Amino acid sequence: MNKQELIDAVASQSGTSKTAAEEAINAVFETISKTVAAGDTVQLIGFGSFGTGERAARTGRNPQTGETIEIAAAKTVKFTAGKSFKDAVNQA
């Protein structure tokens, strides 16, 4: 499912226009993105949690030349599925 299909499904299920559904979905995505970027966690009970993680600096290797390179530390985005979401996926 891509974003447009998600908009269509939300509009259909909620009985609103596709424009209103798109605005709501965009607002949700933007709010989650800004909150996680600020270092906070977004927890949606039953669905899951969005948060940040840390990846330590490490040494890697260029596969073409074999040369070793330093890979800088980075922040990552994590999603942890909630129990009811996991249960729904496992029953499918």
Phi and psi in radians as a Rosetta constraint file:
Dihedral C 1 N 2 CA 2 C 2 CIRCULARHARMONIC -1.725 0.35
Dihedral N 2 CA 2 C 2 N 3 CIRCULARHARMONIC -3.104 0.35
Dihedral C 2 N 3 CA 3 C 3 CIRCULARHARMONIC -1.099 0.35
Dihedral N 3 CA 3 C 3 N 4 CIRCULARHARMONIC -0.729 0.35
Dihedral C 3 N 4 CA 4 C 4 CIRCULARHARMONIC -1.134 0.35
Dihedral N 4 CA 4 C 4 N 5 CIRCULARHARMONIC -0.677 0.35
Dihedral C 4 N 5 CA 5 C 5 CIRCULARHARMONIC -1.151 0.35
Dihedral N 5 CA 5 C 5 N 6 CIRCULARHARMONIC -0.634 0.35
Dihedral C 5 N 6 CA 6 C 6 CIRCULARHARMONIC -1.113 0.35
Dihedral N 6 CA 6 C 6 N 7 CIRCULARHARMONIC -0.775 0.35
Dihedral C 6 N 7 CA 7 C 7 CIRCULARHARMONIC -1.044 0.35
Dihedral N 7 CA 7 C 7 N 8 CIRCULARHARMONIC -0.796 0.35
Dihedral C 7 N 8 CA 8 C 8 CIRCULARHARMONIC -1.061 0.35
Dihedral N 8 CA 8 C 8 N 9 CIRCULARHARMONIC -0.754 0.35
Dihedral C 8 N 9 CA 9 C 9 CIRCULARHARMONIC -1.166 0.35
Dihedral N 9 CA 9 C 9 N 10 CIRCULARHARMONIC -0.727 0.35
Dihedral C 9 N 10 CA 10 C 10 CIRCULARHARMONIC -1.155 0.35
Dihedral N 10 CA 10 C 10 N 11 CIRCULARHARMONIC -0.747 0.35
Dihedral C 10 N 11 CA 11 C 11 CIRCULARHARMONIC -1.079 0.35
Dihedral N 11 CA 11 C 11 N 12 CIRCULARHARMONIC -0.724 0.35
Dihedral C 11 N 12 CA 12 C 12 CIRCULARHARMONIC -1.148 0.35
Dihedral N 12 CA 12 C 12 N 13 CIRCULARHARMONIC -0.812 0.35
Dihedral C 12 N 13 CA 13 C 13 CIRCULARHARMONIC -1.247 0.35
Dihedral N 13 CA 13 C 13 N 14 CIRCULARHARMONIC -0.566 0.35
Dihedral C 13 N 14 CA 14 C 14 CIRCULARHARMONIC -1.629 0.35
Dihedral N 14 CA 14 C 14 N 15 CIRCULARHARMONIC -0.194 0.35
Dihedral C 14 N 15 CA 15 C 15 CIRCULARHARMONIC 1.281 0.35
Dihedral N 15 CA 15 C 15 N 16 CIRCULARHARMONIC 0.373 0.35
Dihedral C 15 N 16 CA 16 C 16 CIRCULARHARMONIC -1.831 0.35
Dihedral N 16 CA 16 C 16 N 17 CIRCULARHARMONIC 3.047 0.35
Dihedral C 16 N 17 CA 17 C 17 CIRCULARHARMONIC -1.300 0.35
Dihedral N 17 CA 17 C 17 N 18 CIRCULARHARMONIC 2.800 0.35
Dihedral C 17 N 18 CA 18 C 18 CIRCULARHARMONIC -1.140 0.35
Dihedral N 18 CA 18 C 18 N 19 CIRCULARHARMONIC -0.583 0.35
Dihedral C 18 N 19 CA 19 C 19 CIRCULARHARMONIC -1.126 0.35
Dihedral N 19 CA 19 C 19 N 20 CIRCULARHARMONIC -0.793 0.35
Dihedral C 19 N 20 CA 20 C 20 CIRCULARHARMONIC -1.146 0.35
Dihedral N 20 CA 20 C 20 N 21 CIRCULARHARMONIC -0.694 0.35
Dihedral C 20 N 21 CA 21 C 21 CIRCULARHARMONIC -1.132 0.35
Dihedral N 21 CA 21 C 21 N 22 CIRCULARHARMONIC -0.724 0.35
Dihedral C 21 N 22 CA 22 C 22 CIRCULARHARMONIC -1.112 0.35
Dihedral N 22 CA 22 C 22 N 23 CIRCULARHARMONIC -0.741 0.35
Dihedral C 22 N 23 CA 23 C 23 CIRCULARHARMONIC -1.095 0.35
Dihedral N 23 CA 23 C 23 N 24 CIRCULARHARMONIC -0.725 0.35
Dihedral C 23 N 24 CA 24 C 24 CIRCULARHARMONIC -1.156 0.35
Dihedral N 24 CA 24 C 24 N 25 CIRCULARHARMONIC -0.787 0.35
Dihedral C 24 N 25 CA 25 C 25 CIRCULARHARMONIC -1.114 0.35
Dihedral N 25 CA 25 C 25 N 26 CIRCULARHARMONIC -0.772 0.35
Dihedral C 25 N 26 CA 26 C 26 CIRCULARHARMONIC -1.076 0.35
Dihedral N 26 CA 26 C 26 N 27 CIRCULARHARMONIC -0.687 0.35
Dihedral C 26 N 27 CA 27 C 27 CIRCULARHARMONIC -1.131 0.35
Dihedral N 27 CA 27 C 27 N 28 CIRCULARHARMONIC -0.720 0.35
Dihedral C 27 N 28 CA 28 C 28 CIRCULARHARMONIC -1.105 0.35
Dihedral N 28 CA 28 C 28 N 29 CIRCULARHARMONIC -0.843 0.35
Dihedral C 28 N 29 CA 29 C 29 CIRCULARHARMONIC -1.068 0.35
Dihedral N 29 CA 29 C 29 N 30 CIRCULARHARMONIC -0.751 0.35
Dihedral C 29 N 30 CA 30 C 30 CIRCULARHARMONIC -1.139 0.35
Dihedral N 30 CA 30 C 30 N 31 CIRCULARHARMONIC -0.732 0.35
Dihedral C 30 N 31 CA 31 C 31 CIRCULARHARMONIC -1.125 0.35
Dihedral N 31 CA 31 C 31 N 32 CIRCULARHARMONIC -0.771 0.35
Dihedral C 31 N 32 CA 32 C 32 CIRCULARHARMONIC -1.087 0.35
Dihedral N 32 CA 32 C 32 N 33 CIRCULARHARMONIC -0.780 0.35
Dihedral C 32 N 33 CA 33 C 33 CIRCULARHARMONIC -1.068 0.35
Dihedral N 33 CA 33 C 33 N 34 CIRCULARHARMONIC -0.817 0.35
Dihedral C 33 N 34 CA 34 C 34 CIRCULARHARMONIC -1.150 0.35
Dihedral N 34 CA 34 C 34 N 35 CIRCULARHARMONIC -0.702 0.35
Dihedral C 34 N 35 CA 35 C 35 CIRCULARHARMONIC -1.157 0.35
Dihedral N 35 CA 35 C 35 N 36 CIRCULARHARMONIC -0.795 0.35
Dihedral C 35 N 36 CA 36 C 36 CIRCULARHARMONIC -1.190 0.35
Dihedral N 36 CA 36 C 36 N 37 CIRCULARHARMONIC -0.665 0.35
Dihedral C 36 N 37 CA 37 C 37 CIRCULARHARMONIC -1.098 0.35
Dihedral N 37 CA 37 C 37 N 38 CIRCULARHARMONIC -0.532 0.35
Dihedral C 37 N 38 CA 38 C 38 CIRCULARHARMONIC -1.366 0.35
Dihedral N 38 CA 38 C 38 N 39 CIRCULARHARMONIC -0.081 0.35
Dihedral C 38 N 39 CA 39 C 39 CIRCULARHARMONIC 1.696 0.35
Dihedral N 39 CA 39 C 39 N 40 CIRCULARHARMONIC 0.046 0.35
Dihedral C 39 N 40 CA 40 C 40 CIRCULARHARMONIC -1.616 0.35
Dihedral N 40 CA 40 C 40 N 41 CIRCULARHARMONIC 2.940 0.35
Dihedral C 40 N 41 CA 41 C 41 CIRCULARHARMONIC -1.882 0.35
Dihedral N 41 CA 41 C 41 N 42 CIRCULARHARMONIC 2.469 0.35
Dihedral C 41 N 42 CA 42 C 42 CIRCULARHARMONIC -1.889 0.35
Dihedral N 42 CA 42 C 42 N 43 CIRCULARHARMONIC 2.026 0.35
Dihedral C 42 N 43 CA 43 C 43 CIRCULARHARMONIC -1.993 0.35
Dihedral N 43 CA 43 C 43 N 44 CIRCULARHARMONIC 2.064 0.35
Dihedral C 43 N 44 CA 44 C 44 CIRCULARHARMONIC -1.933 0.35
Dihedral N 44 CA 44 C 44 N 45 CIRCULARHARMONIC 1.786 0.35
Dihedral C 44 N 45 CA 45 C 45 CIRCULARHARMONIC -0.980 0.35
Dihedral N 45 CA 45 C 45 N 46 CIRCULARHARMONIC 2.268 0.35
Dihedral C 45 N 46 CA 46 C 46 CIRCULARHARMONIC 1.556 0.35
Dihedral N 46 CA 46 C 46 N 47 CIRCULARHARMONIC -0.400 0.35
Dihedral C 46 N 47 CA 47 C 47 CIRCULARHARMONIC -1.796 0.35
Dihedral N 47 CA 47 C 47 N 48 CIRCULARHARMONIC -0.994 0.35
Dihedral C 47 N 48 CA 48 C 48 CIRCULARHARMONIC 2.796 0.35
Dihedral N 48 CA 48 C 48 N 49 CIRCULARHARMONIC -3.059 0.35
Dihedral C 48 N 49 CA 49 C 49 CIRCULARHARMONIC -2.235 0.35
Dihedral N 49 CA 49 C 49 N 50 CIRCULARHARMONIC 2.416 0.35
Dihedral C 49 N 50 CA 50 C 50 CIRCULARHARMONIC -1.871 0.35
Dihedral N 50 CA 50 C 50 N 51 CIRCULARHARMONIC 2.340 0.35
Dihedral C 50 N 51 CA 51 C 51 CIRCULARHARMONIC -2.727 0.35
Dihedral N 51 CA 51 C 51 N 52 CIRCULARHARMONIC -2.997 0.35
Dihedral C 51 N 52 CA 52 C 52 CIRCULARHARMONIC -2.007 0.35
Dihedral N 52 CA 52 C 52 N 53 CIRCULARHARMONIC 2.715 0.35
Dihedral C 52 N 53 CA 53 C 53 CIRCULARHARMONIC -2.333 0.35
Dihedral N 53 CA 53 C 53 N 54 CIRCULARHARMONIC 3.055 0.35
Dihedral C 53 N 54 CA 54 C 54 CIRCULARHARMONIC -2.185 0.35
Dihedral N 54 CA 54 C 54 N 55 CIRCULARHARMONIC 2.409 0.35
Dihedral C 54 N 55 CA 55 C 55 CIRCULARHARMONIC -1.978 0.35
Dihedral N 55 CA 55 C 55 N 56 CIRCULARHARMONIC 2.168 0.35
Dihedral C 55 N 56 CA 56 C 56 CIRCULARHARMONIC -1.247 0.35
Dihedral N 56 CA 56 C 56 N 57 CIRCULARHARMONIC 2.735 0.35
Dihedral C 56 N 57 CA 57 C 57 CIRCULARHARMONIC -1.135 0.35
Dihedral N 57 CA 57 C 57 N 58 CIRCULARHARMONIC 2.563 0.35
Dihedral C 57 N 58 CA 58 C 58 CIRCULARHARMONIC -2.673 0.35
Dihedral N 58 CA 58 C 58 N 59 CIRCULARHARMONIC 2.943 0.35
Dihedral C 58 N 59 CA 59 C 59 CIRCULARHARMONIC -1.720 0.35
Dihedral N 59 CA 59 C 59 N 60 CIRCULARHARMONIC 2.281 0.35
Dihedral C 59 N 60 CA 60 C 60 CIRCULARHARMONIC -2.091 0.35
Dihedral N 60 CA 60 C 60 N 61 CIRCULARHARMONIC -3.061 0.35
Dihedral C 60 N 61 CA 61 C 61 CIRCULARHARMONIC -2.397 0.35
Dihedral N 61 CA 61 C 61 N 62 CIRCULARHARMONIC 2.315 0.35
Dihedral C 61 N 62 CA 62 C 62 CIRCULARHARMONIC -1.266 0.35
Dihedral N 62 CA 62 C 62 N 63 CIRCULARHARMONIC 2.050 0.35
Dihedral C 62 N 63 CA 63 C 63 CIRCULARHARMONIC -1.178 0.35
Dihedral N 63 CA 63 C 63 N 64 CIRCULARHARMONIC -0.395 0.35
Dihedral C 63 N 64 CA 64 C 64 CIRCULARHARMONIC -1.395 0.35
Dihedral N 64 CA 64 C 64 N 65 CIRCULARHARMONIC -0.705 0.35
Dihedral C 64 N 65 CA 65 C 65 CIRCULARHARMONIC -1.853 0.35
Dihedral N 65 CA 65 C 65 N 66 CIRCULARHARMONIC -0.306 0.35
Dihedral C 65 N 66 CA 66 C 66 CIRCULARHARMONIC 1.417 0.35
Dihedral N 66 CA 66 C 66 N 67 CIRCULARHARMONIC -0.021 0.35
Dihedral C 66 N 67 CA 67 C 67 CIRCULARHARMONIC -1.217 0.35
Dihedral N 67 CA 67 C 67 N 68 CIRCULARHARMONIC 2.433 0.35
Dihedral C 67 N 68 CA 68 C 68 CIRCULARHARMONIC -1.450 0.35
Dihedral N 68 CA 68 C 68 N 69 CIRCULARHARMONIC 2.488 0.35
Dihedral C 68 N 69 CA 69 C 69 CIRCULARHARMONIC -2.337 0.35
Dihedral N 69 CA 69 C 69 N 70 CIRCULARHARMONIC 2.701 0.35
Dihedral C 69 N 70 CA 70 C 70 CIRCULARHARMONIC -1.623 0.35
Dihedral N 70 CA 70 C 70 N 71 CIRCULARHARMONIC 2.208 0.35
Dihedral C 70 N 71 CA 71 C 71 CIRCULARHARMONIC -1.777 0.35
Dihedral N 71 CA 71 C 71 N 72 CIRCULARHARMONIC 2.139 0.35
Dihedral C 71 N 72 CA 72 C 72 CIRCULARHARMONIC -1.214 0.35
Dihedral N 72 CA 72 C 72 N 73 CIRCULARHARMONIC 2.740 0.35
Dihedral C 72 N 73 CA 73 C 73 CIRCULARHARMONIC -1.132 0.35
Dihedral N 73 CA 73 C 73 N 74 CIRCULARHARMONIC 2.639 0.35
Dihedral C 73 N 74 CA 74 C 74 CIRCULARHARMONIC -2.607 0.35
Dihedral N 74 CA 74 C 74 N 75 CIRCULARHARMONIC 2.694 0.35
Dihedral C 74 N 75 CA 75 C 75 CIRCULARHARMONIC -1.552 0.35
Dihedral N 75 CA 75 C 75 N 76 CIRCULARHARMONIC 2.539 0.35
Dihedral C 75 N 76 CA 76 C 76 CIRCULARHARMONIC -2.181 0.35
Dihedral N 76 CA 76 C 76 N 77 CIRCULARHARMONIC 2.820 0.35
Dihedral C 76 N 77 CA 77 C 77 CIRCULARHARMONIC -1.767 0.35
Dihedral N 77 CA 77 C 77 N 78 CIRCULARHARMONIC 2.319 0.35
Dihedral C 77 N 78 CA 78 C 78 CIRCULARHARMONIC -2.069 0.35
Dihedral N 78 CA 78 C 78 N 79 CIRCULARHARMONIC 2.563 0.35
Dihedral C 78 N 79 CA 79 C 79 CIRCULARHARMONIC -2.226 0.35
Dihedral N 79 CA 79 C 79 N 80 CIRCULARHARMONIC 2.232 0.35
Dihedral C 79 N 80 CA 80 C 80 CIRCULARHARMONIC -2.023 0.35
Dihedral N 80 CA 80 C 80 N 81 CIRCULARHARMONIC 2.078 0.35
Dihedral C 80 N 81 CA 81 C 81 CIRCULARHARMONIC -1.229 0.35
Dihedral N 81 CA 81 C 81 N 82 CIRCULARHARMONIC 2.500 0.35
Dihedral C 81 N 82 CA 82 C 82 CIRCULARHARMONIC -1.390 0.35
Dihedral N 82 CA 82 C 82 N 83 CIRCULARHARMONIC 2.910 0.35
Dihedral C 82 N 83 CA 83 C 83 CIRCULARHARMONIC -1.040 0.35
Dihedral N 83 CA 83 C 83 N 84 CIRCULARHARMONIC -0.832 0.35
Dihedral C 83 N 84 CA 84 C 84 CIRCULARHARMONIC -1.179 0.35
Dihedral N 84 CA 84 C 84 N 85 CIRCULARHARMONIC -0.552 0.35
Dihedral C 84 N 85 CA 85 C 85 CIRCULARHARMONIC -1.172 0.35
Dihedral N 85 CA 85 C 85 N 86 CIRCULARHARMONIC -0.792 0.35
Dihedral C 85 N 86 CA 86 C 86 CIRCULARHARMONIC -1.044 0.35
Dihedral N 86 CA 86 C 86 N 87 CIRCULARHARMONIC -0.774 0.35
Dihedral C 86 N 87 CA 87 C 87 CIRCULARHARMONIC -1.077 0.35
Dihedral N 87 CA 87 C 87 N 88 CIRCULARHARMONIC -0.728 0.35
Dihedral C 87 N 88 CA 88 C 88 CIRCULARHARMONIC -1.120 0.35
Dihedral N 88 CA 88 C 88 N 89 CIRCULARHARMONIC -0.708 0.35
Dihedral C 88 N 89 CA 89 C 89 CIRCULARHARMONIC -1.172 0.35
Dihedral N 89 CA 89 C 89 N 90 CIRCULARHARMONIC -0.709 0.35
Dihedral C 89 N 90 CA 90 C 90 CIRCULARHARMONIC -1.267 0.35
Dihedral N 90 CA 90 C 90 N 91 CIRCULARHARMONIC -0.378 0.35
Dihedral C 90 N 91 CA 91 C 91 CIRCULARHARMONIC -1.454 0.35
Dihedral N 91 CA 91 C 91 N 92 CIRCULARHARMONIC -0.291 0.35
